[in-house]
Amino acid sequence: MKYLAAVEYRWFCRTFGRETEPLPFDDNDPDADLRIAPDESTADILAFDARAQAASDSVIEEHGHPPLGPHPHDRGDSPPRRARRHRT
């Protein structure tokens, strides 16, 4: 959940020139975004996901559907066709 939220947050915000809060990516720890840190709770991760959803929803509302394909400055770890995951 943490990884998916971070990728969605970063992809939508960078693609459309928006700022993000600090994201859990760490060049010194490539798996940092896959683990819950000792000072994080499940509620923290769910709240982070909600903020990522709100940011991407805002971009979609303003600009319409995102372009297909990766962002040109992407490090290669976001989904290549659609960064948006299905929500019910």
C-alpha positions in Angstrom: 0.0 0.0 0.0 2.8 2.4 0.9 4.7 1.7 -2.3 1.5 2.1 -4.5 0.5 5.3 -2.8 4.0 6.8 -3.2 4.3 5.9 -6.9 0.8 7.2 -7.6 1.5 10.4 -5.7 4.9 11.0 -7.3 3.7 10.1 -10.9 0.7 12.4 -10.9 2.3 15.3 -9.2 5.6 15.3 -11.1 3.8 14.7 -14.5 1.7 17.8 -13.9 4.2 20.0 -12.0 2.8 19.7 -8.5 4.6 19.5 -5.3 4.4 16.5 -3.0 5.1 15.9 0.6 8.3 13.9 1.3 7.9 10.5 -0.2 9.3 7.3 1.2 11.9 6.7 -1.5 15.5 6.5 -0.3 18.5 6.0 -2.6 20.4 4.4 0.3 17.6 2.0 1.0 15.8 0.8 -2.2 13.2 -1.0 -0.1 12.2 1.8 2.2 9.0 2.3 0.4 8.1 -1.3 0.9 8.4 -1.4 4.7 6.4 0.3 7.4 8.9 2.3 9.4 9.1 1.8 13.2 7.5 5.2 13.8 4.6 4.5 11.3 1.3 2.9 12.0 -1.3 1.3 9.7 -3.3 4.5 10.2 -0.3 6.6 9.0 -0.1 4.5 5.8 -3.8 4.7 5.1 -3.7 8.5 5.6 -0.7 8.7 3.2 -2.7 6.7 0.7 -5.7 9.0 1.1 -3.5 12.0 0.5 -2.0 10.4 -2.6 -5.5 9.6 -3.9 -6.6 13.2 -3.3 -3.6 14.6 -5.1 -4.1 12.4 -8.1 -7.9 12.9 -8.2 -7.3 16.7 -8.1 -4.9 16.4 -11.1 -7.5 14.2 -13.0 -10.3 16.7 -12.3 -8.2 19.6 -13.5 -6.5 18.0 -16.5 -8.6 14.9 -17.5 -7.1 11.5 -17.8 -3.3 11.2 -17.6 -1.2 10.6 -20.7 -0.3 7.0 -21.4 3.3 6.0 -20.9 5.9 6.8 -18.2 6.9 10.2 -17.2 10.1 11.3 -19.0 11.9 11.8 -15.7 10.6 8.6 -14.1 13.2 6.3 -12.5 11.5 3.3 -14.1 9.6 2.0 -11.0 6.1 3.3 -11.9 3.7 1.3 -14.0 4.3 2.1 -17.7 0.7 2.4 -18.9 -1.4 3.7 -16.0 -0.3 4.8 -12.6 -3.9 5.0 -11.4 -5.1 1.9 -9.5 -8.7 0.9 -9.6 -10.8 2.0 -6.6 -14.3 0.7 -5.7 
